[in-house]
Amino acid sequence: MTVVLLAGCEMPTPHVPLKNNARGGRTFYVSPDGDDSDNGRTPQTAWRTLEHADATRFKPGDELRLKGGARFTGTLSIGDGDAGDPRKPVVIDSYGKGRATIVAAGSRGIEVHNTGGVTVRDLVLVGDGASYRTEDGIAFVSDLRDGRKLPYVRVSGVDVSGFRNGIRLHGSASASGFRDVVINDCALHTNQDAGLVTDGPSFDADTPVYAHESVTVRKVRAYENVGDPTASSRNTGSGIVLGSVRRATVERSVAHSNGQYSAPRAVEGPEGIWAYDATRVTFQRNVSYRNHTGSTVDGGGFGLDNNVSHSVMQYNLSYENDGAGFLAYSASPNAAHTANTIRFNISHNDSRKLQDYGGIVTFGSRVTDLAIYRNTVLITANGPVRAPALRLQPSLGGVTVRNNLFVTKGSPLVDAQGYLDSTAVRLQGNAYHGTAGWSLVWGGRSYTDLAAWRRDAGQEMFGTRATGTTSDPCLTPAPLPAGAPSVSGGGPTRGALVARCAGASSDASVDLRAAGVDPGPVDYFGARLSGLPAAGAADSGAPR
């Protein structure tokens, strides 16, 4: 039998059923070559605009993919009733070659509102002038009133610039927010207020609640978030800020060159990486450098600020910041800033601008049970700015400073304003070396001799044994440890220090375990401390 096709006739295209993706959801595509009248379910039948995609209700398991290398103007939103299943997250990402770019015009780039179970990855988001002043690049927002923590947020491989905040997690007044959050391998830069910020309700020390739980920030680069020169009533220009969070980790991340244009009369300033109104936060193996402040406050590398408790800053490197390398501060006269630890860190030439800070600084209305041990601080006077390696101010209680290396050139080793007895602060086993003269200020009195200060202040005694030394630890530049985040502007050795003569201070240090302190498993460079006596640490400082 012969089949003859008449002119103008075509064989009908067989119907091919659309398949769901591996998570059981639908996959939608958006391309500049697409057509909003198509179904969007394949690259060949892609939609054309974000506006059309944004009108879709995304169910658990759905995926929205934007063509790599293309630019799309508009915003995407996932709202209450969308997504919501952490086992089948909704995914927004790119397909093809490169990353797609979302250009926001006076709006957020991506907003997730009152729902969890969402992944955002492999995208570039750029804001215009209006977005820079008022909007967030990627915003997870909860205004629920029941205090729920919406589960499962993942953000990775994104580059966000030109917004008020690069990424923001915002909780409600009733402490509803997000949990099981991972933000990984992101570049957050040239935004106004911050690269990354989490926030929530006002803090009540009597009944503390936190909007967000179990937050991990890893391999994030937050830089050139310059601040708002007109914002005098709030802090702007930080790299990474964690507020209203319980259980959080920031690791292997870099914050640099932030805060340059923050307001000159601001009552609060920016920091590279810091936390406030938070508990059980860990900052580890990060680098924070050349951060600035437009005013006379803050501008440091790392900070545990108001109402932070049971938190740790460890194995971090801070250098050439305007303010403190490591700050523990509370403006609130409550008992909420307590049980924190600063250990195994390096501060190298911090407080370049601000005389009233230093390498490690603790002060405020009330700071209690703070342990500072095995850190290394090197500060060289910067012209008239002669900030100390360690600054202490009232009101402190139960603060211990042990087995640290403090080295200065032209600056005081320690500056303690007001008389601090051993119930407020206790210094034991530290090395104090002045390369251009030995100077220490205690309660308004200057000392040029360790023994005289020990006698008058009652410090550097462990029982009946005199501790502390003025020996030179021979600090020299060293490569960053394996796995450390990459640092621009000076190569792999920038800022890190190692003590080549650490043995000179070992006899004057204290046994941390005997003092009831966990000496830690490894030093700053990752070398295990198994060679130490079984009783505990025998040498001072962060280096090997």
N, C-alpha and C positions, 0 to 999 in steps of 0.2 A: 504494500500500500504506500502511495506517495503522498506526502503532506506538502501542500503548496501554501506559502504565506502570501497573502495579498499585500499589495503596496500600501504602506502607511500603517500596517499592523505590527505589533510586537508581542513577543511571548510575555505573559505576565510574570513579574518577579515573585518568586515563591516567598511566602511569609516565614521569616526566621524568628522564632521566639527569643525575646531578650532574656539573658541569663542574669541571675543575681551574682554578686561578688562572693568572695570566700567567707565573708561574715554574714551572708544571707541577706544583705541589703542591696539597694540599687546604686549604680554608679552613673553620675552625670558629668558631662564634659562641657567646657566653655572655651570657645576659640574666636578670635577676631574674624575668622572665615566662616563662622557658624551662622545659624539662622534661628531666631527665637521661636519660629513656628514649627521647628523640628522637635523631636522628642528628647534630644539631649543625651541619649543613652549610649551613644558610640562616638568616637572621634569624628566619624564621617557625618553624623547627624547632631553635632554639637550645637548648643545655644551660642548666642553671640554676646550677650551683655550680662553683667553682674546684676543689673536690676531685675532681669527675668529670673536668674537663678535665686535671687534673694526672696522671691515670692513663693518659693517651694518650701513645703514643710518637710523637714528631714527627719526620717524615722531612724531608730537604732540600726546601725550597720550600714547606713547610706554613706556614700562618698561623693564629694564634689571636687572635680579635678580641673584646674585651669591650665591652659596651654603654656608650656615652658617657653621663656623668652618673650612672651607677649605682655602688653600692658593693658590693664582694665581699670576704668574709672568707676568709682562708686564705693559701696560698702556691702558687707555680708553680715547677716545676723541670724543667730540661732536662739530661739526664744523658748519660753515656758511652753511645754507640750512637744518640743522637738527633742531629739536625742534622749539622754537620760539613763542609758544602760551602760555601765562601765564594762560589761562583757562584750558589748557590740557598739563601740564608740562611733559617732559620726566623724568622718575624716575630711578635712579640707586641705588639699595639697596641689602639686603641679604634676603634669605629665609631659612626656617628650623630653626635649633637650633643654636643660637649664631650669631656672625658677621663674614662675610667673610673678608679675608685679601688680599689686593693687595700689592705685593712686586715689587717695581719699581727698575729696574736695569739701572741706569744712565739716567733716564727719569722722567717726571712728573708721578704722580699716576693717576690723572684724569685732563684733560684739556677741558675747554669749551671755544670755540673761536668764537667771533663775533655772538653770539646768546644768547637768554635768554630762559625763560620758562623751567628751569631745577631744579630738586631736587636730592640731593645726601644725603643719610642717612644710618645709621646703618652699617658702614664699618670701617675697620682698614686699614690704609695705612702706609707702611713702606718703607723708601728709603735706598739704599745702599750708599757706600762711595761717588760715583760719584754724586748721587742725592743730597746728603748732601751738597756738594760744590756748585752746580749750579742750581738745579731744585726745583720747588714748589710741595708740596704734592697734593693740589687741586688748580688749577689755573683757574680763569675766566678772559679771556683776550679779550680786544677790541682794534683793531687797525684801526677801521673805521675812516673816515675823515670828517664825517658830524655832529659830536657832539651828535649823538643820545645816549640816555640812554636805554640800552636793559633791558626790564622788567622781573622781577620775577626770583630771585635766592633763593633757600632754601638749607641750609646745616645743618643737625642735627645728633646727635648721632654718630659722627665719632671720631676716635682716629688717629692722624696724627703725625708721628715722623720720624726723619732721613732725613729731606729735608732741603734745604736752608730756605724756609719759609713753615710753615704748610699749611696755606690757604692764597691765595693772590687774590685780585681784582686789575687788572692792566688796567688803562685807556690810551687812545691814546693821542698824542700831540694836537689833536683838541678837547680834553675833551669828547670824546665818552667813555662811561663806562656802568655802571649798576645802576638800580634803583629797589626799592622794594626788598631789600635784607634782609634776616633773617638768622643769623648764631646762632644756639641754641644748648646748651648742648653738647659741643665738648671738647675734651682733645687734646691740641696742645703742644707737649713737645719734648725735646731733638732735636730740630731743630737748625740750625745755626744762621740765622739772626733774625727771629721773629716767634712767634706762628701764629699771624694773622696780615696781613698788607694790606692796600689799598693805591693805589698811582695813579698818573696821571701826567698831564703836569706841566711844570714849572709855578710858580705863578707870575702873573702880578697884582700888587696892583691897577693899574689904570683901568684895565678891568678884574676883577677876574672871572674865570670860574672854575668849579669843575667837575671831571669826574663822580662821583658817587652821587646818591641821595637816601634819605630815607633808611638808613642802620641801622639795629638793631642787636646788638650783646648781647646775653643773656645767662647766665649760662655757660660761656666759662672758661675753666681752662687752662691757659697758663703758663707753668713752665719749668724750666731747658732748656730754649733756650739760649745757653751759649755764643754765639757770635763768631766772627772770629778774632783770634789774629793777623792776617796779614792785616786786613782791617783798615788802618789808615785814609783813606779819607772819610769814611762813618760810620754811626752808625750801630751797630749790637748787637744782644743779648736782644731785647725787647720782652715783652709779647704780647701786643695788640697795634697796631699803625694804626691810621686812618689819611690818607692823601688824599687831593683832594676830599673832601666829603662835601656835603651840606645836613643838617638834618640827624643826626645820634645819636644813643643812645647806650651806653655800660652800662649794668646793671647786677647786681647780678653775677658778674664774679670775678675770682681770678687770679692774676698774682704774681708768686713768684719764687725766686731762678733763675732769669734770669740774663744774662750778665756777668757771672763770668769770661769768657775767652775773652771778648771783647778787642780790641787792646789797648795796654798800651800807645800808642802815638796817639790815635784817636782824631780827631778834634771835633767829635760829639760822645756822648755816648748814651747808651740805657736807657730806662725807663720801668717801669712796664706796665702802660697804659697811652698813650699820643696821642695827635693830632697835626697836622700841616697843613698849607694851607687849612683850613677848616672853615666852618661857621655853627652855630646853632647845635653844638654838646653838648650832655649831658652825663656826667659820673655820675652814681648814684648807690648807694648801692653796691659798689664793695669793694674788699679788695686787697691791693697790699703790699707785704712784702718781706723782705730779698732779694731785687733785688740789683744787683751789677754793678760796672763799673770797667773795667781794667785800665782806665785812671784817669785823675783828673777832669773829667766833667761828669755831669748827674748822672745816677745810682739811680734815685729816684723812688717814688711810682707812682705819677700822674703828668701829665704835659699838659699845653696848650702852645704849642711852636709857632714857626714862623707863622705869618699871620693868627692867629685864632681870630674869632670875634663872638660876640653874643652867647657865649657858657657858660656852667655851669658845675662846679664840686660840687656835693652835696651828703651828706649822705654816704661818703666814709671813709674807715679806711686804714691808711697807718702806717706801723711800721717797724723799724729795717732795713731800706734801707740805702745803701751807701750814697745816695744823698738826695735831698729835699723830704719831704713828698708831698708837693703840689707846683708846679712850674708854674709861668707865665713868659714867656721869649720870646723875639723877637730879632733876630740878624739883622733885616732889618730896616733901618731908614725910614719907611713909616708909613702910618696911618692904616695899616691893622690889627694890634693887638689891638682890642678895644671892649668895651662893654661886658666884660666877668665877671663872678661871681664865687667866691669860698666861699661856705657857708655850715654850718652844717657838717663839716668834723672833723675827729680826726687824729692827727699826734702824734705818740707815739715813742719816741726815734729814730727818723730818723737822717740822716746825721751822720751815724756811722763812715764813712770813711772820708768824705770831710768837712773840716773846713769852706770852703767858701760858703756853702749852709745853710740849716736850716730846720725848720719845714715847714714854709710857706715862699716862696722866690719869689720875683718879681724883675726883672732887664732886661737889654738889651738895644738895640738902641732906642726903643720907645715902651712903654706900656701905654695905655691911658684908662680912664674910667673903671677901674677895681674895683669891689666891693668885699671886703673880710669881712665877718661878721659871727658871731656866730659859730666860729670854736674853737676847743680845741687842744692845743699843749702842750705836755710835753716832755722836752728834758733833759737828764742827760748827763753830759760830759763823753766822752768815752776816757779816758786817756788824751793825748794832744789835742784831737779833741774837741773843745768847741764851737760847732755851736749854733747859737741863735734860739730862737723860731720863730722869724720873721726877715728876712733879706730884706732890701730895698736898691736898687742901682739906680742911674740915668740911663736912662732918663725916668722919670715917669710924667704923667699928669692926674689929676683928679682921682687918686687912693684913695679909702677910706677904712679904717680899723676900724671896729666898733664891739663892744660887743663880743670880743673874749676873751678866757682864755689862757694866756701865762704863763706857769710855767716851770722854769728851775732849775737845780741843778748843779752848777759849770760852767754854761754858761751864756752869756749875754741874757737878755730877748729880746732885739731888737738891731740889728746892722744896722745902716743906713750909708752907705758910701757916703760922700759928703753931703753938706747942702741941705735939702729938705724943701722948704717952703710949706704953706698950699695949694698952687695951684698945686703942684706936688703930695703931699700925705697929707691926713688928718686922724689922729688917734683920735678916740672918744669912750669913754665908755668901754675901755678894762681893763681887770684885768691882772696885772703884778706881779707875785709872784715868788720870788727867795728863794728856800728852803735852800740854802747855801750862802746867801748874795745877795743883790739887785744890779744888774749891767745892764746898758744900754749904748750903744754907738751911738752917733748922730753926724754926720759930723766930725768924728775923735776925738771927745771929749767924755770922759767917765763920766757917772753919777751914783751916788749911792743913789739918792733921787728923787722921782717922782715930787715933787713940784719944785725943781730946774730945772729939765728938762722941765717941763711944762712952766715955766717962760721964759727960754731961747729959746726954740724951737717954742713956740706958739701952741703946740699940747695939746691934751686932754682938749679942751674947746668946749662947745656947746653954742654959743652965749656968754653970760657973766658967764655961770655956769661952774665951774671946773668939769671935769669928770675923770674917771679912778680911779683905786684902786690898792693897794698892798696886799689886803686881801687874805688869803689862801682859795682857792675854795675846798680844801680837795678832790683832785682827787683820786679815788680808782678804781681798776679793776671792770669790769662789763661784764655780758654776752652780746654777740652780739644780736641785735634785731631779732625778729621773721622774718623768710624768708631770712636772710642774707646768703651769700654763705658759705659753709663749709670751715674751715681753718684747715690745718694740722699743726703739730708741736707745739701744745700747748693747744689743746682743745677749747671748745666753748667760753672761756673768753679771749682768747689771744688778747692783744692789745687794746681792748675797754676800755674806761674810763668814769666814771660818777662823777660829782661834787656833793659831799654831803653837801657842804656849799655854794651853789650857791647864797643863799640869801645875803651873805656878799658882793657880788659884784653888786647886783641889783640896789642899790641906786646910784651907780657911772656909770651905763650904760645910753644909750640914747634911746629915742623913735625912732625906725627905720622908722616908717611911717612918723613921723614929719621930718625926714631927707630925705624923698622921696625914701625910700627903701622898697621893698616887704619883710616882715619879714619871709615869708614862712609858710606853713600850719602845719607842724609837726617838732619835734626835731629829732635828729639822731636816737633815739630809737623808733620813730614812734608815740610818744605821741602827741596828738593834742595840739596846742597852744591856745586853746579856753579859758584857764584860765588867759591869759594875759589881761591887760587893753585894752579897745577897741581901744585906740590910737595906740597900737603896742607892740612890744617886750619890756619887762622890765628887762630881765636878760641877762647875757652874756654866750657865749660858746655853744658847741654842745650838751652837756648832758642835762638830765632832771633836 
